[in-house]
Amino acid sequence: MDYESSSWIWDGVYCHPHLFGGLMLTAALLGLSTSYLSGIGFSSFPYMFSDLGIFPAKRRENKKRVRVYMDGCFDLMHYGHANALRQAKALGDELVVGVVSDEEIIANKGPPVLSMEERLALVSGLKWVDEVIADAPYAITEQFMNSLFNEHKIDYIIHGDDPCLLPDGTDAYALAKKAGRYKQIKRTEGVSSTDIVGTQSHSSHVSQFLPTSRRIVQFSNGKGPGPNARVVYIDGAFDLFHAGHVEILRKAKQLGDFLLVGIHTDQIVSEQRGRYYPIMHLHERSLSVLACRYVDEVIIGAPWEVSRDVITTFNISLVVHGTVAERNSSSPGGSDPYAVPKAMGIFRMLDSPKDITTTSVTKRIIANHEAYTKRNAKKTQSEKKYYDEKVYVSGD
């Protein structure tokens, strides 16, 4: 039987003042010191007196865990999606995420860039997600809402303060709001899938993201490796974070206790891949990687070459690199960035589980340019209305 601290004492004083006082007086007359009483231990007193009916036994009540639901297309996963799910998780104890089906996305928005399998991998890889529901509907219908409440034991349905309208102009979350089971979070400014898709039609990506130290802290685990931890290091651009990134990070984490990820600077990525890269800038890419459940820490602006100083500073036990990459294994000058860890015998190549790359994703966008342009035109109108009518929303 569990008891709560020493609250039983005050319950006894309140409910049985004369009896409790008598016990204390008797103890004093017998010359029992406080050290003797502490030897018996207050924790044993409830066991001695609860059977006599003097003090009611108090159990710790099992508080019901609050389950919240949030859905989305999660196409071209970015730190805005991750931050929305982080906020949603903060409103409950368990976060269930619905990933909208390909068919529903096509009907309501246009063709998705990523497949359902790829989108599921991205959502499942986020540190704040507890469960995933595949092929969720785009709109919260009464039937699906009842399924959420009764089968999945959902307490609240969450969405951002930006509008989510169906083709007929109605609110996709109207039923949840009417049922009184809707909660709102603050939209993450400066990024959207629409913006990312649009960059492939222009010469460069102009980010509107305003990085803050608080946002980095919110995404960080806040813990370093233990004294005897096996630290695994992997580096790269991690641009336009995709399912291939998630899977290679998962494999890397399995090789040690602590996964440290180096995020290359914008300048390094541009030198390696061309003037139009990276699509996402350094801080955007860092947050996307930090949101991954397999990542413990990141180096924001990691050097191209993995030097002995880096290895010593971070106590790195193993350096790994995937077989699928979008750059040569050596820099333009011909030097091997992994020469030092190879010489130390702590370098290993990992078979990449997926062959998807940032370049292959951008090729999909270009191949479906016309369809995405039409989709973005509709989205741009709703975005303009949102910003014209925007008011301050607390939180985040």
N, C-alpha and C positions, 0 to 999 in steps of 0.2 A: 504494500500500500504506500502511495506517495503522499507526502505532506508538504505544504508550502511554508518554507523557512520557519520562522517562529511566530507566525500570526496566530497560532493556537493559543498562545499565552494571553493575547489581548482578547480573544474570544472568551477565554475563561474568566478574565477579569470582568468582562461586560455581562456575561450570562450568569456567573456564579461568584459574585464578589465576596460574599461571606465565606464560602468554602475555600476560595482561592487564598483569601487573607488568612484563614485558619491554617492552611498548609504552610504558608510562609512563616507564620508565627511559630508553628510547631518546629519547623526547621531551625528557626533562631534559638528556641528553647533547648533543642537538642545539640546546639552548638555546631550545626552543619555549616561549614564554610562554603563560600561560593566556588572555591576550587573543587570541593567535594561534589557539589551539584554539577559543575562542569565536567567532572569525571563521569558522572552518570550520563550527562549529555542531555540537553533539552530535546534533542531529536527522539530520545527514547520515551519522554513523558507522554506523548500522545498515545503510544502503544499501551502504556500503563493505565491510562485513565479513560480511553475511548470505550473500552469494554465495560467500564462501570457506568457509561452514559453521561459522564461529567462533561467531556469535551466532544463535540461532534467531529467525526473524521472528515477531513477535507481532501478531496481529490483534485488533481489538475485536470481541468476540462480540456478535451481535444478540440481545439478551435478549427472550424470548417475552413478548408483551404479555398480561396477564391480563384475561380478559373475564368480567364478572360479570352475572348476570341477576336482575332483581327484577320482580315483577308486582303488579298491583293493579287495583281498579275505578277508582280515581282520580275518583270522583264527588264533585262539589263540592270541587275542588282547593283545598287550604289549605297553610299553611306546614309542617304536620306531614308531609304527603306529600313536600314539597320537601326537608325535612330528612332524611327516610328515604332519599331518592334521593341526597342529598349524602353521607350516610354510606356507602351502598352503593358509590358511585363511589370513595370513599377506599380500599375494599378491593381495587381492581383498577385497570386502566388504561383500560378501555373498559366503559361501562355500557349494557347492552341492557335495555329495559323492555318488558314485556308488558302490554298493556291488555286486560283481560277483556271479552269480548263482551257485548252487551246481553242475549242469550238466557241466557248463563251466570249473569249477575247476577240476572236474574229468577228463575231456577231455584233459586239458592242464598241470595239475600238479599231479593229483592223488586225492584220496578221502579227503574231508575236515574233520577236527576233530569236528567242531561245525556246527550245522544246520544253515540254512538261518535265521530262526527266532532268534536264539541266536546271530548271527553275526549282525543282524539289531539292536538288543537291545543294543549291545556294541557300535556300531557306533553312533546311535541316542543319546546315553548317554554322548557323548563327548561334552565338552563345546564350541568347535569351530565349530561344525557342524550345519548348518542351514536347510538343506534339504537332504533327502536320496532317491536315486533311487534304488529300489530292482531289482535283476536279471539282472544286467548290464552285457554286454558281456566282455569277457576277453581281446579281441583285439578291438581297436578303428576302427571299419569299417566305410566306407564312409557314409552309411545309418545312423548309430548311431551318427556319428559326426555331420551330418546335423540336426539330431533330437536335439542334444545338443545345437547347435547354434540357431536353429529356434524356437523350442518348449520351451526349458528350458532357452533360452537367455544367454547361456554361452559365456563368452568372451575369456577365456583361459583354456586350459587343462594342468594339472600339474602332474609331476611325479618326482621321485628322480633321482639322478645321477647314480644309479645302473642300470644295464641293465634289460630290461623286454623283453625277447625273446619268440616268438611263437615256437611250435614244429618244424617248418620248418627252424628256425634260423633267421627269419626276426624280425624287430623291431615292437613291438605292438603299438608304438606311431608314426610310420613313417608318416601317413597321417596328423596327427595333426601338426607335425613339418613342413611338406611340405606346409600346409595351413598358416603357420606363426602364429599359435594360440597356441603355446606350450611354457610352462615355466618350468624351472627345479629348484628343491630344493635340499638341501644337505641331504644325507642319514644319519640317526642316527646310530652311530657306537655302536658295542658291543652287539647287540641283533638281533635275527631273529626267526621266527616261526620254521625254520629248526633246529636251535640250541636247542630250547625248546623241540621239539619233540624228538630230539636225546638224551636228558638227561634221558629219561625214559628207555634207554637201557644201561645206565651206572650207576655207583654207586653214582655220585653226579654231580651237575651242577656247572661248572666253569664259572663264569660270566666274561665277558670282558668289562662290562660297567664301564666307568670312570665318576663318578658323579662330578658335579661342582655346585657351589652355583648359578651360572647364570642360569643353567637349572632349578633349583628349583624355582627361581624367575620367569622364563618364564611360568611355569605351575601354579604358585600361583595366586590367585585372588588379593592378596595384600591389602585386607581389613579385618579389625576385626569386631566383632559384635558391634552393637550400644549399647548405655547405658542401654536400656530397652529391649534388644533382648532376646528372648527365645532360649537359646543354648541347642541343642540336641547332646548327645554324644553316639557314637557307636564305638566299638573296635573290632579288629580281626587281622588275618594274611593277608587276602585279597591276597592270593597267587594265581598266574595264573589267574588274574582278569577275571571274566566271567559274564554272564548275570544275574546269581543269585545275585552277588554283586551289580550290577547296580540297580536291582529292590528293594533290601532291603534298599539301600541308598536313593532311591526315596521315599520309604515309611517313612523312618526316617526323611527326610527333610520336609515332609508334617506336621510333628508334632511341628515344631518350625520355627524360623526365620533364624537360623544359625546352620549349621551342622558341628560339629567337629568330626573328625575320628581319632581314635588311632590306629597306626600301630605297632603291636608287634615286638620285636626284633627277629633276626634270632635264637638266643639262646632259647627264649621262645617257638617259633614255633617248633623248633627241639625237645624240651623237651615234647611238647604236642602231636606231630604227628609222631615222629621218626627221625632217623638219616638222612634220605634222603630228609627231608624237612627243610626249604622251598625250592621250586624250584627256585623262584626268590628271590634275596636278598633284604634287607630292603629298600635301596634307589630305586631299581627298582619297588618294590611294592608301595612305597610312591608316585612315579610319576604317576603310573597307577591310583591310587585313586584320586590324585589331578586333573587329567585330566577329571574326571567325573563332569558333569554339576551340580550335586546335592550337591557337596562337597564344603564347604567354606574354611576349614582349616584342616590340619592334624598334629598330634603329631608323629614325627618320632622317633620310639623307645618307644612307650607307655608302662607303667608298666602293669603287669598282673592283679593286683588288682586295682580297681577303688577306690582310697582312698578319704577321706574327703579333704585332701590337694589338690588333683587334681580337685575335684568338686569346691572348693573355688577359686583356682587359675584361672580357666577358666570360672567361674561363670555359671556352668552347671545347667540347670533347669530340665533336664530329661536324664536318661541313658536308652538306649534300646539295645535289643539283639534279633537276629532272632531265630526262632524255628528250622531252619535247620543249623546245625553246625557240625564241624568235630572234636570236642573235648568235653570232659565232662564239666559240669557246674562248676566243682571244680578242683583245682590244685592237683597234685600228693600227696601233703601234706594233702589234705582234706578240705582246706579252700575255701570258696565261693568267687570268685573275685568280685561279685556284692553285698556282704553282707552290705557294707556301704550305697550305694544308696537304697537298699531295706529297711534298717532300717530308712532311711530318708523319705521313701515314694515317691521316685522319679525314681523308676525303672519300666520298662514295657517290656514285651515280645511282639515281633512283629511276626505275621504269615508270614513266608517267602513265597513270591509269586512263587518261583521256587525251585525245589528240587535238582538242579544241584550243585555240589560241586567240589572242586579242585580234590579230589580223584576220582570222577566219570569221570572227563575229562581225567585224567591219565589212567584210565581203558580203555577208548575208544582207546587211543593211543596204549596201550599194545595189545588190541584185534586185532588191524589192523597193528601190528608191521611190517609185511612183506611188505605191500603196502607202508607204510610210509618210510621204509628203501629204497625202490626203488626210491620213490619221492625225498628223501634227497640226494641220490647219484647223481641225475641229478643237483640238486640245488647246491651241494657242488662244482661241476665242474665250474658252472657259478660264484660262489662266489670266487673261487680261481682265475679265470680270472679277475674278478673285482678288487681284491686286488693287483694282479700282475701289472695291468695297471692303478691303481688308481692315480689320481692327486688331488691336493688341490682344493676344491670348497669353495668359500666364502659364508658367510651367516650362517643361522641356528639360 
